[in-house]
Amino acid sequence: MANILNVGTSALLSLQQAITTTGHNIANVNTDGYSRQRVNFDTLTPQVSGGSYIGSGVATDSIERIFDQFLTSEVRNRTSSQSGFQAFSELASRMDGLLADPDVGLAPKLESFFGALQDVSNNPGSLPERQVLLGEAQALADSFHYLDSNFRGINDELNVRIETTVSDINSLARNIAELNEQVVRATAEAGGAPPNDLLDTRDQLITELSKKIDVTTVEQTNGAINVMVGNGQALVVGFSAQSLQTFDNPYDGTQTLVGIANLAGSVTDLGRFLDGGELGAALDFREQVLDPAINQLGLVAMGITSTFNEQHRLGVDLNGQPGGDFFLPLGATFSANPNNSGASSITVAISDATALAGDDYNLRYASGQWTLTNLSTNVSQTGAGPFAVDGLTINVAGAPVDGDAFLIQPTRQGATLFDVVLNSTEDFAAASPLRSQEALTNIGSASIDDLNVTDASGLPLASQVTLTFNPDALGAGVPGFDVVGIAGGPIAFDPATESNGKTVSLGGFEFTLSGDPQAGDELIIENNSNGTGDNRNALALAGLQTSNLLNGGKASYQDAYGSLVADIAVKTRQAESAANTEQVLLNQSIAARDSVSGVNLDEEAANLIRYQQAYQAAAQVISVADEMFQVLLNATRR
């Protein structure tokens, strides 16, 4: 009787656990991160009776968590990637919308400014047109400031995002470490049986962590999980969590960096190693989109300032005075690492604004020499200095020591500082400082065309310059022009082969000689006094709009700005496409994981009926055993 009762009792107890586990699955069908559980049965050791083995019943071998490590890791990876692309896409979309907005974008303001400049060239002596030009110039400056302010506002928001995300990462890391301790303790208390619900909770926290930053995990023999980020930096080891830290960029206090404290107490920057998730997206967005956009906008501002001022200084204003700066002259910005221990210093001069690349540079001293590295291309050059690169001249001085470093950001402040310094409408230099004419006594057709000043340092002319045609100017039978009033003559000119035009440079100006002069014919170049109706310099300034002056002579002002707009638009579309693709892949990964670990209510309902029927049958076994025992007791009473 005892064997029958034991068999029935073991079945009841085992099936009761199975029913409880099935109910637990049904109850957690909507719990995020829950993995269904399954009771595994095992037969009890049989007993020998009459030369045969008689079964002793059933026992619960284990309650297994249906879990696939590969599928779970795939979900984590996809979660990190999708979260990162989504965050990157949202940030880039804001930049894209800002630049493409016709009401606040730079392109319409450039068109209006050069349109006003064209109006001045059409009526150079009119003060109202000049006043409109100054107004459009200020509107252009306001547009630069508006875009730059918004860019820097996004940078401030990015700093807050980074700090908040790092705080979330540290909180999740601490919770994972605490769960590691609970898992190890619970496993030991259960004699090695895994605490399934705690494991699910821990895995869910790691998945939440992967939304913030890409992670890798390694399970220890005691059941604890180590979590690493970046290039293997430990975030959780056993029961201990390492905290990430935020700190200000030593070169630029407006940027928040992410690092980790070392044994010496200083913080090591980990930004270049961290990727994936919201934190990786924020760092990548700043490096790949925001910083280059600020630099490129500054490049356009500095290009306009330098080239426009240069041409404006080659003209004369309504008062006959040489033109001055129209826009505020801008210089390259740089900063020293606050940890520099030597007595080194540098100066950075813009030797050619048209050659600026909009890149940042790192200058570091080590092993007795300086190394200048372009942070965008990683191209470097080494030496004692000075260095010439991308329109910059960098001089070093003082007594450096190994480790001294400087960050050079030539165009970073360009849009911030862009401003109009011309205050008076009369000071706009629309006229050219020189004019030319042919002597009334000439009998040939010689003329001077396209007279342009290239260097105003020698102006005004001390006296008028006279070019007199001489068939023997450079020797018997070698024709040309004798020059009086300035050094540089005689000028070779052969009417037989060069009558269609020959460009000549003389002093600080150049011009084109053409026509068929006769001996003694004179061409005169003189100061342009009282040239209030002259628009030649205004036309030259207007021509800057379509001239390829920036990026080494490859782009106009609009092209350089359009390149910025297009680059951000492309990166935005790529991020949106990648986010959508990763969402599809994430959904597929979740579906694959849930097909193994997820709760299926139909399956659980079928199991519940099956276990219920088995439980009722086991109860019937006990009832039969009881009846048999009562029959036996009644028989022995007689």
Secondary structure, 3 states (H helix, E strand, C coil): CHHHHHHHHHHHHHHHHHHHHHHHHHHCCCCCCCCCEEEEEEECCCEEECCEEECCCEEEEEEEECCCHHHHHHHHHHHHHHHHHHHHHHHHHHHHHHHHCCCCCHHHHHHHHHHHHHHHHHCCCCHHHHHHHHHHHHHHHHHHHHHHHHHHHHHHHHHHHHHHHHHHHHHHHHHHHHHHHHHHHHHHHCCCCCCHHHHHHHHHHHHHHHHHCCEEEEECCCCCEEEEECCCEEEEECCEECCCEEEECCCCCCCEEEEEECCCCCEEECCCCCCCHHHHHHHHHHHHHHHHHHHHHHHHHHHHHHHHHHHHCCCECCCCCECCCCECCCCCEEEECCCCCCEEEEEEEECCHHHCCCCCEEEEEECCEEEEEECCCCCEEEECCCEEECCEEEEEEEECCCCCEEEEECCCCHHHHCCECCCCHHHCCCECCEEEEECCCCCCCCEEEEEEECCHHHCCCCCCEEEEEECCCCCCCCCEEEEECCCCCCEECCHHHHCCCEEEEECCEEEEEECCCCCCCEEEEEECCCCCCCCHHHHHHHHCCCCCCECCCCECHHHHHHHHHHHHHHHHHHHHHHHHHHHHHHHHHHHHHHHHHCCCHHHHHHHHHHHHHHHHHHHHHHHHHHHHHHHHHHHHCC
